[in-house]
Amino acid sequence: MFIKVKVFPDSKRDEVIKKTDDSFEVKVREKAEEGRANQRVIEVLASYLNIPQERLVIIRGARQRNKIFKLIERHCEGGRK
């Protein structure tokens, strides 16, 4: 599954706004320096989606405001989902 995210770094507070089923706006307090805003976006979005941070990977837009994340499938023991 892919998730489209528009990021607003250096915001007054951390916030997730759902636009559509696969599109979000994420506001973070971190500045867009040295990947800090990206890491905070992953933390905030993972918390909002109630998933581990490791399941979210930026596949496009690491240095841009508009990003695409891939939601990694979770596998249980024995190869079952």
ABEGO torsion letter per residue (X at the ends): XBBBBBBBBGBABBBBBBABAABBBBBBABBBBGGAAAAAAAAAAAAAAGBBAAABBBABGAABABBBBBBBBBBBBGGBX
